[in-house]
């Protein structure tokens, strides 16, 4: 069951750039970009929490499970 990362969608809804989000959550641009493109294999709960606070959203707004195999 693949997990889809909708970080780019939430960033667009909140009108926040990758640079601004990077500063707010104290992550490097490269790590945030890896997460945004769905290439990350894992995410720490503390990182997910920081992103959710910065974007004023819930984890389910960013991460989505699909039935695709």
Secondary structure, DSSP 4 states (H G I P E B T S, - for coil): --EEE-HHHHHHHHT--HHHHHHHHT--HHHHHHHHTT--S---HHHHHHHHHHHT--HHHHEEE----
